[in-house]
């Protein structure tokens, strides 16, 4: 018999957070989340997203053991902006057990119906910044970033068996950094700089802080067409920055400003720290940070995380300037591979950019 219970107590939340470590114990390509980050993400007092979302967090028990979890989310801000009545399922983990999977999914479906929702979509969290989707291709490759799902094949099988169909595919590209930056990119970059646009020099994290607000303002302006995106409030932006800024090297944050000191484009990347997080088993303390820092220093791969160009200056070569500056920093640190992170299948411009440079899609 399977028992489904809602997470209400701290011990239940602990089971919810730690279950993936049991499910993926023998999954060699899996990169665990940072446990400290998970405790913040699922804390209603620390995660501002709970304020405009209805949520439910469920555990499945079988023979007295926790064997599955799922979260249901109704993002009212997103639904109102898009005229939808959609609930989401996310952060789903379980062993390869049809009965457990079905009980978890149907429980969230029923919860959504009781809330007046008309459809269910997932895996999709509070926003597109949370891990989303199930892996459908590229199971043989390690996950490159900790905010990307590394699910097992049976998760898709069970989802489709329950009548779900594809909403959208997300592509992940791998690019071998060219030894020499293509001449065409260098010429475009110089042309961009001749128009009064320049890269903001950053060497320390404290120099990045004043630009956090403008960065998220630009994200809110340009990410409107990205599926699942909801505008970030000032508080959410600050929380997001607090979570990830300590892990970022300013050398891989490229910001472009115009003659009026207005931010018009940016890209954020970081060396792959997945191997370090695996060795640390998701724990920063007491010594996990040593593995993470060592991984960051020794990594040969640079992972793209965020980036965009202001709508009014798109197709003006700013992406080439950002690419040139990022390639320079990658070469300086002997990073040989660049990972695109997730690119929507409909984002043909970004996909074409990676493919022109010889990039190949290695995960979907």
Phi, psi and omega in degrees: 000139180256132179248125178255123180233147178274139180287119179229332183254160182299321180294324177292322177294324177298317176299318181299314183289323186270348182304317181304331179293331176282315182298320185258021183305322182250019181263097191291338181272353184284136173249121182290155172286162172286123184299322179298324179290322179295320179295330175284315183302319185262012179262116182296338179274345183247334181259108184298338182298334179298336185291333180242016178232140165275139182220157169215139179237124188237147174242145174250129177245141177219125183055038176078008181239140177287121185234001180195160178210158175199152175236139173250138182225136169240108181271096185296324180298316180291315181301316181295320181291332184248006178062040182244159170234072187242135169259159181236146167247146185198174179049037182275131178216137173194168175281174182284079183223108184303318184295317179295313180303311184296321180295317179296312184294316181293329178296318178288323177300315179296320177300316179297318178299317180298334178272004177087013180278152185251346178210165180233137178224148178170178355290125180210125185272212180300321179207182179289354179279347177270159177306134184221153177077165171251143177293132178239340175216146177095031182293339185278351181258143177296151174291138187267336181224150187285349180258022175244138180292144173231067184279165179267155187305327185293342179295321177290318180303313181291324180295313180294325177298334178272010173094008180278146177236163182298133171266312180198149174260147175242131183255147176232122185255149173241130184232127173281120183299127179294142178298323178239133179294130181307135183305322182298324179291319180297319180293317179296318180299317179294323178295321179297314181294332179290347179266015177088011177263141182214153175280132179280121180290129180228127178235336182231153182299326181294338176283340180280325187310313181298342183262358181300314179300307178302325178298312182286333172297318179292322176300313180299328181284323190256345184268011186300334182269356180280126183298134178087354182281134172235136181308137181271133175285169180301319181293318178298318179299317180295317180297318180297317179296320180296327181289320191248337183301321180298340181270351188265143173264120182306337179297338181252021171247113183247119180242137177248129175241156177265188183296340179265015181061029178264133178290126182237355178186154179199161169215141179237129179220167176206147174301147182294120180250010181307311180301324179292320179294323177297315179294326180281351182056036176081002184251126177282322181249151003277332186234007182299327181298334178295314179297320182293315179296320179295320178297320180295320181289324187265354184297147174251006183236137177251126181257124173285140182243308183217156174179152175189166177232138181307138185307320186288345181237018175293154183063025179247010177094000181296327179296326177293319178298316178297317180297316180300313182294323179290320177299319179299314181293322179295319179293320180301323181265009178060036175273121190259341184236140177239130179254134187282347194064208187266131179235125178299142179301333181280348181276072187294330180295312181293318179298318180296323179299313180293321182290325177296329181272006178092010179288149179235143177283119182243356174215145172225000000 
